[in-house]
């Protein structure tokens, strides 16, 4: 029973070092929250509330799972996790006991306190918080304190240390403890890379090896050689765990990082040294046991780390275990017999409740005598550990043995359902498998994570290697490997179907963690003992997972391999599964190439073949995907007239689709192309028509089809059009809204698209350098993290342009030129002539006018020959400015005359296009020229007329410049009876026709702020700007 002290507004249950707040579902150890799954916490609350009572299993199940049918095995898994989190057995602590045949009882004294409601303690993420931070240790480290202290001083000086020792010696434990001790010293934190899930064959491929490491670092690279450059400015501790089966590749990875990234330190764990340049080897010894000749009592024995570990784990395994002087000899014998290897000690202690202390000692002695043939000391330590595993394995009943060795085919975590499929057979029922899983968890042969969306399991790597040997010798390996591949093929087919229904975070939690199993299954399927047809089907099913995880490089290479095995069927082949698989693979190849390599003939070839197959199969969804890909490819190459034609073909298919997003996509595609051709009004009309008919989809399948959220993507061209037509505030508000929404839905390609194609550019156009900095930094992070090649180049271009604007001219100009050359090499020409114009102007401002003229003439030539007119007024204005800076052979007067002609042409083009912002820039250039020629009145009249047609944006860069120039012109016009109009005053002359009021989403306020886009239907009826 619980004792009650005091009274207030919130219950608090205290026991041992813990405080439990039932109302908040919060458990604290001291002041730190304890990480527990929801079900385990519910069990703890119920047991602690009824401390001292036996709570029946049925009562627990009914309370914790009121609406579900749950096996006892599930309850046991959660209780085991709860005991582990509480540290049951540590320093003799006891909390939960099992009363056979009845239920569970909370045996620790509990005090109930009524206390004032206080906010829970705030926890800050540790160094490197993210997807690949080191795992959290739930048990304390014993016997390694001095070593950890020494390494914490040595590692920063030595930079590269490898912890070497036999399996189970505690290398990972020491690495994690060291990371906790010194992680705060690294500005970019700690990253943990576990090579255990990846097979030798996988890491024999240098591209995939780099992908595995880069994924943990949150970046994407093409090869090992790129890692040093990616990490060159990082201050980070990198842990490479379980390297023994990939020592060669790990050595190359480590050397590449060390050479290119002086601020990165490496801590590796392996059963053998990596033999890499710069490596310092630290061998881990066994835990200490008392000398053979020593006579010690219980207190003295506990000062030896091997004994302390056994006693702690034994108490956790068997709540009745006590350690006194009588137990000392047997415990020392067991620890010595296990050579002080921590994992072996833990496995032995876990069997204490079955055999008792004397039975453990006898069995270990017999087993070692049998394995070593009387010469135990002659064997390597890994053979000693094998003996422990042999003993543990043979203690298992037949069903548990079969389940354990069949589970060895999983390269990473796996669900209960996957375990049932892969480990089951005709003689075992589902219940048999579930009971076996529960027992393997209890016996420390299987690790369970009961948080998240259902339990997830994994084998320790040593146990997995041992079980794999047993599986190989059983003759079942080929059959189980096939079943594993089939299981994941079916799992990923279901993943694609559920993408339309499940929230993204939940979908990723369930399916995203299967990436290691997918890799292993593909290696088997395409290997000598595999099944190519199954590998092709598995590759096709995996495409949505790769795209959602933004593993575009990995997707591209996997699809290429599948297509090499079975080339696409001929054009006249009948429809069938082969044609469907080829269609899926070819479309995935084309789309992945677009985002990783940029425009290339291979893309058109792949997408062309995919379109032929999609038409033959009458697959509307894939026709739309492929036409979209062809549109993007054509668009990125700068062929906008051809893109218009593809958009018409897309619309003809979209009308057959039941998804309204498809017609909206057709409107956006056509509108974007029209805008770049120079018809901004028609382009805006199409895009806004699409937004008006937008209906929030019931699912997000269009992200798989089009790679972007279509509603967010519509804001990309529309925001630039709005700025061009004279709505700079609305343009800035729209890109801010689009970036926020892309971040909210957590979709990398959508966010990268908004940043690269609109947000950075619009921020420059309005002169908001703080927004430029934010958006460029975010684009650099996204493009590097996900391997989005062309966008990474654009990020560098924008970064260097920002340098120029801030005064770092030499470095910025060189960087801008290099980035533009790289875009040309990639054949990526979306908005390229606009960037070339900006570079030309920057060259002129730096005194390199002749080079600037060459650059702008090239852009103008491309504009004329390819019909790209969206930026024509600005290019003409920039050429006029360059002509003024370079007097030319005919002197300054001729140069001024030529410049004026270009400014006038720019004004004419802008007025015909309805491009008010381009018109203002042309008017500013012409007004400055006229002022210098002594024509302030003409300049004043021109500027006030153009300026007067703006209704917003008066704090943006161009309008501020116009206001300042008008004020200066007014001062020049001394003696003239003219008042200087306000920033938004009426014009004196006749104004060209005003573009129609812009249409923004209904939830965008005139202030530029927006409410969340969370309505069922968002019709975009329009708000006049």
MIVEXLO-638595 format. One record per residue (C-alpha): residue in one letter; x, y, z. Coordinates in steps of 0.25 Angstrom, whole numbers, plus 5000, padded with zeros to 4 digits. Layout:
// residues N
AXYZ ...
***
This chain:
// residues 1025
X500050005000 X500450144998 X500650255009 X500050395007 X500750515011 X500150655009 X499150704999 X499050794987 X498650784973 X499550674967 X499850534971 X501350494972 X501850354974 X503250334979 X504050204980 X505550184981 X506150294972 X504950314964 X503750404964 X502550364956 X501450474952 X500250384947 X499450504942 X500550554933 X501050414929 X502450454933 X503550374941 X504750444946 X506050384951 X506550504960 X506250614950 X506450544937 X505250484930 X505250334928 X504950284913 X503850194914 X502850144904 X501350184906 X500950044909 X502050014919 X501750144926 X500250104928 X500749974934 X501650044944 X500550144948 X499550034950 X500549944958 X501050064966 X499650104970 X499449964976 X500849944982 X500849824990 X499649754983 X499749654973 X499149704960 X498549594951 X499049584937 X497649594932 X497449724940 X498749784934 X498349754920 X496949804921 X497449934927 X498549964917 X497949904905 X496449924907 X496049914892 X497049804887 X497349654888 X498749644893 X499549524896 X500249504909 X501549504902 X501349654899 X501049684913 X502349614917 X503149694907 X502649824913 X502949774927 X504349734923 X504649874917 X504049934929 X504949854939 X506149894930 X505850044930 X505650044945 X507049974947 X506449854954 X507549784962 X508549894961 X509149914975 X508049814980 X506849894976 X505549814974 X504249874968 X503449774961 X503249624964 X502549514956 X501549434964 X501449304956 X500049274952 X499549404958 X500149534952 X501149644956 X501449714969 X502149844971 X502949814983 X503749944986 X503250044996 X502350154990 X502050284996 X500950374990 X501050524991 X500050624987 X500850744981 X500650874974 X500650854959 X502050884953 X502450884939 X503250764935 X504750784934 X505250834921 X506250744914 X507150804903 X507650714892 X509050664894 X510150684885 X509850634871 X508350614874 X507750554862 X507450434854 X508850374856 X509250414870 X509850304879 X508850214886 X508450244900 X509050144910 X508150094921 X509150024930 X510350084936 X511850044932 X512649964941 X514149944941 X514450044930 X514450174938 X515950194937 X516050154922 X514950254919 X515650364927 X516950334919 X516350334906 X515550464908 X516950524909 X517650454898 X516550454887 X516550604884 X518050594882 X518150464875 X516950494866 X516750344862 X516650234872 X516150094870 X515650014882 X516049864879 X515649744886 X514749614884 X513349614882 X512549644895 X513749714902 X512949844903 X513549924892 X512249994888 X511950014903 X513250094905 X513050174892 X511650214896 X512150254910 X513350334904 X512350404895 X511550444907 X512750494914 X513350584903 X512250604894 X512050744898 X513350784893 X512950764879 X512150884873 X511450794863 X511250684873 X511450534872 X510950444860 X510850284862 X511050194850 X510750054852 X511349964841 X510749834847 X509449834839 X510249844826 X510849724819 X512249704814 X511649704800 X510949834802 X512149904807 X513049854796 X512249954787 X512950084791 X511750164786 X510850094796 X511850104807 X511950254805 X510450254805 X510350174819 X511350274825 X510750394819 X509350354823 X509750354838 X510450494836 X509150554830 X509850574816 X509850504803 X511150484794 X511450414782 X512750344787 X513650334798 X514550444793 X513450544795 X513350524810 X514550604814 X514050724806 X512650714812 X513250704826 X514350804825 X513750914834 X513150814844 X513550804859 X513050664861 X513250524868 X512950414858 X512750274864 X512950164854 X512450034861 X512549894858 X513649904847 X514249764848 X513549714836 X513849834827 X515249874832 X515749914818 X514650004815 X514550064829 X516050094828 X515850164814 X514650244820 X515450284832 X516650334824 X515750414815 X515050484826 X516350514834 X517050574822 X515950664818 X515350694832 X516350744842 X515250774852 X514650624852 X515150524862 X514850374860 X514650264870 X514450134864 X514149994870 X514649864863 X515149724866 X516449754859 X517149884856 X516749954843 X518249984840 X517950114835 X518850234834 X518850314847 X518150204855 X518450194870 X517950054875 X517450034889 X517149894893 X516049864903 X516449754914 X515449664921 X514749714933 X515549684946 X515349564955 X516049534968 X517349464967 X517349314968 X518049324982 X517249434988 X516249404999 X515249514998 X513849535005 X512649594998 X512949735000 X514349714994 X513849634983 X512949744978 X514149834976 X514549744964 X513749794952 X513349654946 X512749614960 X512049744961 X511449724947 X510949584950 X510349624963 X509649744957 X509049664945 X508749544954 X507849624963 X507149684951 X506949544945 X506449474958 X505849564969 X506149464980 X507649464978 X508549514989 X510049524989 X510749495002 X512049425006 X511449285003 X511249324988 X512649384986 X513349254982 X512349214972 X512149354966 X513749374964 X513749234958 X512749274948 X513349404944 X514749344943 X514149234934 X513549334925 X514849404924 X514249534929 X513549564916 X512349654919 X511449594909 X511649454914 X511549494928 X510149564925 X509649434918 X510049344929 X509449434939 X508149434931 X508049284934 X508149294949 X506649274951 X506649144943 X507849074949 X508249144961 X509749184964 X510349044966 X509648994954 X510249114945 X511649084950 X511448934947 X510948954933 X511949054929 X513048964934 X512548844926 X512248924914 X513648994913 X514348854916 X513548794904 X513848914895 X515348934898 X515648784900 X516348814914 X517148934908 X516349054910 X517449154910 X517949104897 X516749164890 X516449304885 X515549384893 X514449384882 X514449234884 X514149254899 X512949344895 X512549244885 X512449144897 X511549234904 X510649244892 X510649094890 X510249074904 X509149174903 X508649124890 X508548984894 X507749024906 X506649074897 X505448984894 X505448944879 X504449054875 X505249164881 X506549104874 X505849104861 X505349244863 X506649304867 X507449254856 X506449294845 X506349434851 X507849444847 X507449484833 X506949614838 X508049724835 X507349824844 X506149834853 X504849764850 X503449754854 X502649644861 X501949624848 X503149604840 X503749514850 X502549424849 X502649424834 X504149394833 X504349304845 X503049224844 X502849084838 X501748984836 X501948924850 X501949054858 X500649144860 X500649294861 X500549284876 X501749194877 X502649294870 X502149404879 X502449334891 X503749294886 X504049444883 X503649484897 X504549374903 X505749414895 X505549554899 X505549504914 X506749424912 X507549544906 X507749474893 X506749574886 X506649724888 X505249794889 X504849934887 X503449954891 X503350104888 X502750154875 X501750084866 X501849944872 X502949864877 X504249854869 X505349754871 X506749734867 X507849634870 X509149674876 X510249664865 X511049554872 X509749474874 X509349494860 X510649444855 X510549324863 X509149294859 X509449314845 X510449204846 X509449114852 X508449154841 X509549114830 X509848984836 X508348944837 X508148954822 X507049054823 X507849174819 X507449184805 X505949164808 X505949274820 X506749374811 X505649364800 X504549374811 X505249494816 X505349564802 X503849524800 X503449584813 X504049714810 X503549714796 X502149704801 X502449804813 X502849904803 X501649884793 X500849904806 X501650034809 X501350094795 X499850064797 X499850124812 X500550244807 X499250294803 X498650274817 X499650284828 X500250414833 X501650434828 X502350424842 X501650294845 X501850234831 X503350264833 X503450204847 X502850074842 X503550064828 X504750154828 X505550064838 X505449954828 X506550014819 X507649924824 X506749794822 X506449844808 X507949864805 X508249724810 X507049664802 X507449724789 X508949674791 X508449534793 X507349544781 X508449594771 X509549494777 X509949364772 X508949284781 X507849384779 X506649414770 X506749524760 X505249534757 X504949544772 X506049654773 X505449734761 X504049724768 X504749774781 X505449884775 X504149934768 X503449924781 X504550004789 X504450124780 X503450204789 X504350174801 X505650224794 X504850354789 X504250384803 X505550364810 X506150454799 X507250344796 X507250374781 X508650334778 X508350194784 X507050184777 X507750224764 X508850114765 X507850004770 X506950024758 X508050024749 X508549894754 X507149834753 X506949884738 X508349824735 X507849694739 X506549694731 X506549804720 X505149864717 X504249774708 X504149814693 X503149914689 X502149804683 X502249714696 X500849684702 X500549744715 X500849674727 X501649674741 X503049694733 X502549814726 X501949874738 X503249854746 X504049914735 X503150034734 X503250054749 X504750044749 X504950124737 X504150244742 X504950234755 X506250234748 X505850364740 X505350434752 X506450404761 X507450444750 X506750584749 X506950614764 X508350554765 X509050584752 X508250684745 X507850684730 X508450574722 X508050484710 X507950364719 X506750434726 X505950454713 X506250314708 X505850244721 X504550334722 X504250314708 X504250164709 X503450174722 X502450254715 X502250154704 X502050044714 X501050124722 X500250154710 X500250014706 X499749974720 X498850084720 X499450124734 X498950264736 X499650284749 X501050254742 X500750334729 X500550454738 X501850424746 X502650404733 X502050524726 X502350604738 X503750554738 X503950594723 X503350734726 X504350754738 X505450704729 X505050794717 X504850914727 X506150904733 X506850904720 X506151034717 X505250984705 X503951054710 X503251044697 X503450894697 X503050894712 X501650954708 X501450844698 X501750744709 X500750814718 X499650794708 X499950644707 X499950644722 X498550704723 X497950614713 X498350494722 X498050574735 X496550584731 X496450434732 X496950434747 X496050444758 X497050524766 X496750674765 X498250704768 X498550654755 X497850764747 X498350864757 X499750814753 X499450824739 X499050974741 X500351004749 X501150934738 X500551024727 X500551144735 X502051134739 X502451114725 X501651234720 X502251324731 X503651284726 X503351304712 X502951444716 X501451444717 X501351464732 X499851504732 X499451374725 X500351294734 X499851354746 X498451324741 X498651174739 X499351164753 X498251234760 X497151154753 X497851034758 X497951084772 X496451124772 X496050984769 X497050924779 X496450824789 X497250774800 X497550624796 X497050514805 X498450454804 X499850504799 X500050404788 X500350524779 X501750544786 X502150404780 X501650444767 X502150584765 X503250594776 X502650724781 X501450764789 X500650834777 X500050944785 X501350984791 X501950974777 X500951064771 X501451174780 X502851164773 X502551224759 X501451314765 X502251384775 X503251424764 X502151464755 X501551554767 X502851624769 X503051644754 X501651704753 X501851804765 X501451724777 X502751714785 X502151694799 X501151584794 X502351514787 X503151514800 X501951474808 X501651354798 X503051304798 X503051304813 X501751234814 X502251124804 X503551104812 X502751094825 X501850994819 X502950904812 X503550904826 X502250864833 X502050744823 X503450704825 X503750674810 X505150694806 X504950714791 X503750804793 X504550894802 X505850884793 X504950924781 X504351054788 X505651094793 X506451074780 X505451124770 X504751244778 X505051274792 X506551314790 X506251384777 X505051464782 X505851504795 X506951564786 X505851634778 X505251704790 X506551734796 X506351654809 X507751604811 X507351544825 X506351454818 X507451424807 X508351374818 X507351284824 X506851224811 X508251204805 X508651134818 X507451044818 X507651014803 X509150974805 X508750884817 X507550814809 X508350794796 X509550744803 X508750654812 X507950584801 X508950584790 X508150684781 X509250724771 X508750834763 X508150904775 X509450894782 X510050974771 X508951074772 X509151084787 X510651114784 X510251224774 X509351294783 X510351284794 X511451354786 X510451454780 X510151494795 X511651504797 X511651614786 X510551684791 X511251694805 X512551744799 X513351624797 X513451644782 X514651564778 X514251434784 X512851454782 X513051474767 X513951354765 X512951274772 X511751324764 X512451294751 X512951154755 X511451124759 X510951174746 X511951084739 X511550964747 X510050984744 X510450994729 X511250864730 X509950804736 X509150864725 X508250914736 X507651044730 X506451084738 X506551234740 X507951224736 X507951354727 X507451424739 X508651384747 X509551414736 X508951554736 X509251574751 X510651524749 X510851614737 X510351734746 X511251694757 X512451684748 X512151824743 X512051884757 X513451824760 X514051894748 X514051774739 X513051834729 X513651764717 X513451624723 X512051674728 X511651714713 X512051574708 X511251504719 X509951594717 X510051574702 X510151424703 X508851434712 X508151524702 X508551434690 X507951314698 X506751394701 X506451434686 X506751294680 X506051214690 X504851304693 X505151324708 X504651464710 X504251464725 X505551544729 X505751614715 X505451754721 X506551734732 X507551684722 X507351804713 X507551894725 X508751824730 X509451834717 X509151984717 X509752004730 X511051924725 X511052014713 X511152134721 X512252074730 X513052044717 X513152174708 X513452094696 X514252134683 X513352244680 X513452314693 X512552344705 X511452414697 X511252294688 X511252204700 X510152294707 X509352294694 X509452134693 X509152124708 X507852214707 X507352124695 X507552004703 X506752064715 X505652104706 X505551974700 X505551914714 X504352004718 X503651964705 X503751814708 X503351834722 X502151914719 X501651814708 X501851694718 X501151774730 X502551754737 X502451874747 X503651844755 X504551824743 X503951954738 X504352024751 X505751974750 X505852024735 X505252154740 X506352164751 X507452144741 X506952244731 X506652344742 X508052334747 X508552354733 X507652474730 X508052534743 X509452534739 X509152594726 X508452714733 X507052664730 X506452654745 X505052694741 X504952574730 X505552474740 X504552524751 X503352514743 X503752374738 X504052324752 X502852384759 X501952324748 X502452184750 X502652194765 X501152244766 X500652114760 X501152034772 X500152004784 X501151924793 X502551894795 X503052034799 X504051974808 X504651884798 X506051914792 X505551974778 X504452064783 X505452114794 X506452144783 X505352214774 X504852294786 X506252344789 X506552374774 X505252454773 X505652534785 X506952564779 X506352604766 X505352704774 X506552774780 X507252784766 X505952854761 X506252974769 X505253084765 X504252994759 X502852994765 X502752844767 X502452764780 X503052634782 X501952534783 X501852424794 X502352284792 X500952244787 X500452364781 X499652384768 X500452394755 X500352524746 X500352444733 X499452334727 X499852204733 X499852074725 X498851974728 X498951924742 X499051774744 X497851704750 X497851694765 X498751574770 X498051454775 X498651394788 X498151284797 X496951324805 X497751304818 X498851404814 X498551534821 X498951664814 X500051684825 X500751564819 X500451474830 X499751344828 X498951244836 X499251094835 X498751024823 X497850924830 X496550944824 X495850824817 X495550904805 X496451024801 X495751094789 X496651214788 X495551304784 X496451424783 X496851544792 X497151674784 X498551714787 
***
